[in-house]
């Protein structure tokens, strides 16, 4: 598409350089700003990559950076940005429209997302059901229709304009895992671990010695771990973090597959992020322990 005809959703307040070296110089300055998200601060390379993306898409970097996250060396984008990219892509004759299907109580149960391509007379549509799109992210409880609309826009774009969203990963999506990766999304729905529930075996997640990966979980332990939930905690003391990490690792060790381990990490992502801020060394040891478990599960399932 001719760049001069590309529509933009926000004015490009800062003209981003086309030269890679000039763009890196700007990225180094921006990375020192306290006004950009913390995960981009002190990381010129990440800023450079996002700036290059914004330049190519005709987006304002400073309006976009707040909608992006860096997770395991990948850029994750939120649903609002996905819809914006489709609307300003230049391929649509009309903006995305959303028609909600509601039950007898007026609660949205599905959304029909439609839009017409510039070269076509008939709109293309997708229908996304709330029950299939909803994740454990708490925002689905407070803004279900908004999140359903974002999911519908993403699915519409994946189906009808994949060239616009190519190479991008959005919140709510699952990506292929490698054995040595942990994909952390938003925190899952809270569930309090009651005193009456069985306590999993103990484990020293912050120990320097390697974890024993030959442990074979019992059927009962596997069943207990099969429904991931957020493991709640109290204060930010070493003892509290140790107990929390022991519980998480006990459930992780009982997981029979890599995918189930990833679901536990997803459900407890908010606490993992808090642990990283509290003590990066403890966080790294815990992540390494989880990685070893994922490697073991991957090896167990090699045909």
Secondary structure, DSSP 8 states (H G I E B T S, - for coil): --GGG---SS--SS---SSHHHHHHHHHHHTT-SSS-GGGTT-HHHHHHHHHHHHHHT--HHHHGGGEEEETTEEEE-HHHHHHHHHTSS-BSS--EEEEEE-TTS-EEEEEEEE-BTT-SS-EEEEEEHHHH--S-THHHH-HHHHHHHHHHHHHHHHH-HHHHTT-EETT------TT-----S---B----TTS-------TT-SS---------HHHHHHHTS--B----SS-HHHHHHHHHHHHHHHHH-SSHHHHHHHHHHTHHHHHHHHHH-HHHHHHHHHHHHHHHHHHHHHT--
